[in-house]
Amino acid sequence: MKKRNLLFLCTGNSCRSQMAEGYGRLFMGERYNVYSAGIEKHGLNPYMVKVMQEDGMDLSGHYSKTITELKDIDFDAVVTVCDDANETCPVYLKKTRLIHKGFEDPAKFQGSEEDKLNFFRKVRDQIKRYIKEDLVKEI
Protein backbone atom coordinates (compact mmCIF):
# COMPACT_ATOMS: atom_id res chain seq x y z
CA MET A 1 0.00 0.00 0.00
CA LYS A 2 1.36 3.39 -0.98
CA LYS A 3 1.87 5.85 1.85
CA ARG A 4 -0.11 9.06 1.74
CA ASN A 5 1.36 12.50 2.52
CA LEU A 6 0.40 14.42 5.66
CA LEU A 7 1.45 17.99 6.48
CA PHE A 8 1.27 19.82 9.81
CA LEU A 9 1.21 23.55 9.13
CA CYS A 10 1.84 26.40 11.56
CA THR A 11 2.99 30.01 11.43
CA GLY A 12 6.74 29.63 11.95
CA ASN A 13 7.45 25.87 12.04
CA SER A 14 9.33 26.30 15.31
CA CYS A 15 7.14 24.57 17.92
CA ARG A 16 3.66 23.16 17.37
CA SER A 17 4.04 21.83 13.84
CA GLN A 18 7.43 20.33 14.72
CA MET A 19 5.92 18.53 17.72
CA ALA A 20 3.04 17.34 15.54
CA GLU A 21 5.44 16.04 12.89
CA GLY A 22 7.30 14.04 15.54
CA TYR A 23 4.14 12.49 16.97
CA GLY A 24 2.64 12.07 13.51
CA ARG A 25 5.62 9.96 12.50
CA LEU A 26 5.39 7.98 15.72
CA PHE A 27 1.68 7.21 15.60
CA MET A 28 0.92 7.42 11.86
CA GLY A 29 4.23 6.75 10.14
CA GLU A 30 3.20 3.36 8.83
CA ARG A 31 0.45 4.95 6.70
CA TYR A 32 1.78 8.47 6.08
CA ASN A 33 4.87 10.34 5.03
CA VAL A 34 4.70 13.08 7.66
CA TYR A 35 5.98 16.63 7.16
CA SER A 36 5.78 19.98 8.89
CA ALA A 37 6.18 23.52 7.61
CA GLY A 38 5.31 27.10 8.37
CA ILE A 39 3.97 30.08 6.53
CA GLU A 40 7.29 31.66 7.63
CA LYS A 41 10.56 30.31 9.10
CA HIS A 42 11.21 31.03 12.77
CA GLY A 43 13.92 28.43 13.50
CA LEU A 44 13.62 25.61 16.03
CA ASN A 45 12.57 26.69 19.48
CA PRO A 46 15.01 25.30 22.09
CA TYR A 47 12.22 24.79 24.63
CA MET A 48 10.37 22.62 22.10
CA VAL A 49 13.49 20.52 21.52
CA LYS A 50 13.96 20.11 25.28
CA VAL A 51 10.41 19.02 26.12
CA MET A 52 10.30 16.62 23.18
CA GLN A 53 13.57 15.05 24.38
CA GLU A 54 11.93 14.60 27.79
CA ASP A 55 9.31 12.48 26.02
CA GLY A 56 11.97 10.40 24.26
CA MET A 57 11.87 12.19 20.92
CA ASP A 58 14.97 13.90 19.53
CA LEU A 59 13.95 16.66 17.11
CA SER A 60 17.27 18.51 17.33
CA GLY A 61 18.05 17.45 13.75
CA HIS A 62 14.86 19.03 12.40
CA TYR A 63 14.92 22.45 10.79
CA SER A 64 12.36 25.17 10.24
CA LYS A 65 11.01 25.30 6.70
CA THR A 66 8.31 27.11 4.77
CA ILE A 67 5.50 25.56 2.83
CA THR A 68 7.11 26.72 -0.42
CA GLU A 69 10.01 24.33 0.27
CA LEU A 70 7.51 21.45 0.05
CA LYS A 71 5.57 22.74 -2.96
CA ASP A 72 6.39 19.67 -5.07
CA ILE A 73 4.65 17.29 -2.65
CA ASP A 74 0.99 16.49 -3.18
CA PHE A 75 -0.53 16.33 0.29
CA ASP A 76 -3.50 14.10 1.03
CA ALA A 77 -4.21 15.93 4.28
CA VAL A 78 -3.07 19.19 5.86
CA VAL A 79 -3.57 19.82 9.56
CA THR A 80 -3.25 23.45 10.64
CA VAL A 81 -2.18 23.61 14.28
CA CYS A 82 -2.64 27.35 14.78
CA ASP A 83 -5.33 29.84 13.85
CA ASP A 84 -2.96 32.02 11.80
CA ALA A 85 -1.95 29.13 9.54
CA ASN A 86 -5.60 28.14 9.17
CA GLU A 87 -6.51 31.66 8.05
CA THR A 88 -3.54 32.11 5.71
CA CYS A 89 -3.26 28.58 4.34
CA PRO A 90 -2.07 28.80 0.73
CA VAL A 91 -4.88 28.40 -1.79
CA TYR A 92 -3.32 25.39 -3.54
CA LEU A 93 -3.36 23.43 -0.27
CA LYS A 94 -7.07 24.01 0.08
CA LYS A 95 -7.62 21.49 -2.73
CA THR A 96 -6.69 18.74 -0.30
CA ARG A 97 -8.34 17.66 2.93
CA LEU A 98 -7.87 20.46 5.45
CA ILE A 99 -8.24 19.87 9.16
CA HIS A 100 -7.87 22.62 11.74
CA LYS A 101 -6.94 21.92 15.34
CA GLY A 102 -5.57 25.05 16.98
CA PHE A 103 -3.20 24.92 19.92
CA GLU A 104 -1.92 27.80 22.02
CA ASP A 105 1.47 29.18 20.97
CA PRO A 106 3.99 28.19 23.64
CA ALA A 107 6.62 30.49 22.10
CA LYS A 108 4.53 33.51 23.13
CA PHE A 109 4.21 32.44 26.77
CA GLN A 110 5.82 34.81 29.26
CA GLY A 111 7.10 33.64 32.62
CA SER A 112 9.98 32.05 34.45
CA GLU A 113 12.13 29.36 32.86
CA GLU A 114 10.20 26.63 34.68
CA ASP A 115 6.83 28.21 33.82
CA LYS A 116 7.81 28.30 30.13
CA LEU A 117 8.89 24.66 30.19
CA ASN A 118 5.64 23.68 31.90
CA PHE A 119 3.61 25.52 29.27
CA PHE A 120 5.57 23.81 26.47
CA ARG A 121 4.91 20.47 28.18
CA LYS A 122 1.19 21.22 28.36
CA VAL A 123 0.99 22.02 24.63
CA ARG A 124 3.20 19.02 23.79
CA ASP A 125 0.87 16.71 25.70
CA GLN A 126 -2.21 18.20 24.02
CA ILE A 127 -0.70 17.68 20.57
CA LYS A 128 0.39 14.14 21.40
CA ARG A 129 -3.06 13.24 22.74
CA TYR A 130 -4.83 14.77 19.72
CA ILE A 131 -2.73 12.84 17.19
CA LYS A 132 -2.74 9.56 19.10
CA GLU A 133 -6.42 9.54 20.09
CA ASP A 134 -8.27 11.65 17.51
CA LEU A 135 -6.36 12.28 14.30
CA VAL A 136 -5.44 8.63 13.75
CA LYS A 137 -9.18 7.85 13.62
CA GLU A 138 -10.12 10.90 11.55
CA ILE A 139 -7.88 10.36 8.54
JOSUL-V396335 format. One line per field, one symbol per residue. psi: psi as a letter, one per 20 degrees, with the letter a starting at -180 (. if undefined). burial: 1 if it has 16 or more other ideal C-beta (glycine too) atoms within 10 Angstrom, else 0. A space follows every 50 residues. Layout:
# JOSUL-V396335
psi: ???
burial: ???
This chain:
# JOSUL-V396335
psi: ppqrpppppagilheghgghgghghgijhhhqoprqrrhrpjrpphhggg hhhhjjoojhirqpqrhhijhipophqpopjqhghghjpqghhiiaoppp nqqqohhipparghggghgggggghgggggghhghhhh.
burial: 00011111111111111111111110110001111111110001101110 11000010100101001001000011111111011100100010000010 101011101000000110111011001101100010000
